[in-house]
Amino acid sequence: MHDAQHYRSQAEVARRLADQVLNAEAEASLLKLAQDMSDIAEDLENGAIEIRHPERMPQRQAAH
């Protein structure tokens, strides 16, 4: 299993790629991936011992 820094690094790569693509759908997908990687890093830093695939996790409610 990777440590939190690995996932933060991957999030940064996805953000840089998102800044370079011209397709809005691809940009949105890359930004979603970056957020997922950041969330995993945060979970690991908070003591998570198991990382579940985001699609299998309950969706968070967006703050209004």
MODELLER restraints for C-alpha pairs under 7 A, 6 or more apart:
rsr = mdl.restraints
at = mdl.atoms
rsr.add(forms.Gaussian(group=physical.xy_distance, feature=features.Distance(at['CA:4:A'], at['CA:41:A']), mean=4.19, stdev=0.5))
rsr.add(forms.Gaussian(group=physical.xy_distance, feature=features.Distance(at['CA:4:A'], at['CA:44:A']), mean=5.72, stdev=0.5))
rsr.add(forms.Gaussian(group=physical.xy_distance, feature=features.Distance(at['CA:4:A'], at['CA:45:A']), mean=6.34, stdev=0.5))
rsr.add(forms.Gaussian(group=physical.xy_distance, feature=features.Distance(at['CA:5:A'], at['CA:41:A']), mean=6.86, stdev=0.5))
rsr.add(forms.Gaussian(group=physical.xy_distance, feature=features.Distance(at['CA:7:A'], at['CA:37:A']), mean=5.19, stdev=0.5))
rsr.add(forms.Gaussian(group=physical.xy_distance, feature=features.Distance(at['CA:7:A'], at['CA:38:A']), mean=6.43, stdev=0.5))
rsr.add(forms.Gaussian(group=physical.xy_distance, feature=features.Distance(at['CA:7:A'], at['CA:40:A']), mean=6.76, stdev=0.5))
rsr.add(forms.Gaussian(group=physical.xy_distance, feature=features.Distance(at['CA:7:A'], at['CA:41:A']), mean=5.41, stdev=0.5))
rsr.add(forms.Gaussian(group=physical.xy_distance, feature=features.Distance(at['CA:8:A'], at['CA:37:A']), mean=6.39, stdev=0.5))
rsr.add(forms.Gaussian(group=physical.xy_distance, feature=features.Distance(at['CA:8:A'], at['CA:38:A']), mean=5.60, stdev=0.5))
rsr.add(forms.Gaussian(group=physical.xy_distance, feature=features.Distance(at['CA:8:A'], at['CA:41:A']), mean=6.03, stdev=0.5))
rsr.add(forms.Gaussian(group=physical.xy_distance, feature=features.Distance(at['CA:10:A'], at['CA:37:A']), mean=6.71, stdev=0.5))
rsr.add(forms.Gaussian(group=physical.xy_distance, feature=features.Distance(at['CA:11:A'], at['CA:34:A']), mean=4.04, stdev=0.5))
rsr.add(forms.Gaussian(group=physical.xy_distance, feature=features.Distance(at['CA:11:A'], at['CA:35:A']), mean=6.83, stdev=0.5))
rsr.add(forms.Gaussian(group=physical.xy_distance, feature=features.Distance(at['CA:11:A'], at['CA:37:A']), mean=5.23, stdev=0.5))
rsr.add(forms.Gaussian(group=physical.xy_distance, feature=features.Distance(at['CA:11:A'], at['CA:38:A']), mean=5.98, stdev=0.5))
rsr.add(forms.Gaussian(group=physical.xy_distance, feature=features.Distance(at['CA:12:A'], at['CA:34:A']), mean=6.81, stdev=0.5))
rsr.add(forms.Gaussian(group=physical.xy_distance, feature=features.Distance(at['CA:14:A'], at['CA:30:A']), mean=5.44, stdev=0.5))
rsr.add(forms.Gaussian(group=physical.xy_distance, feature=features.Distance(at['CA:14:A'], at['CA:31:A']), mean=6.66, stdev=0.5))
rsr.add(forms.Gaussian(group=physical.xy_distance, feature=features.Distance(at['CA:14:A'], at['CA:33:A']), mean=6.79, stdev=0.5))
rsr.add(forms.Gaussian(group=physical.xy_distance, feature=features.Distance(at['CA:14:A'], at['CA:34:A']), mean=5.37, stdev=0.5))
rsr.add(forms.Gaussian(group=physical.xy_distance, feature=features.Distance(at['CA:15:A'], at['CA:30:A']), mean=6.65, stdev=0.5))
rsr.add(forms.Gaussian(group=physical.xy_distance, feature=features.Distance(at['CA:15:A'], at['CA:31:A']), mean=5.99, stdev=0.5))
rsr.add(forms.Gaussian(group=physical.xy_distance, feature=features.Distance(at['CA:15:A'], at['CA:34:A']), mean=6.08, stdev=0.5))
rsr.add(forms.Gaussian(group=physical.xy_distance, feature=features.Distance(at['CA:18:A'], at['CA:27:A']), mean=4.61, stdev=0.5))
rsr.add(forms.Gaussian(group=physical.xy_distance, feature=features.Distance(at['CA:18:A'], at['CA:30:A']), mean=5.52, stdev=0.5))
rsr.add(forms.Gaussian(group=physical.xy_distance, feature=features.Distance(at['CA:18:A'], at['CA:31:A']), mean=6.37, stdev=0.5))
rsr.add(forms.Gaussian(group=physical.xy_distance, feature=features.Distance(at['CA:21:A'], at['CA:27:A']), mean=6.18, stdev=0.5))
rsr.add(forms.Gaussian(group=physical.xy_distance, feature=features.Distance(at['CA:40:A'], at['CA:51:A']), mean=6.99, stdev=0.5))
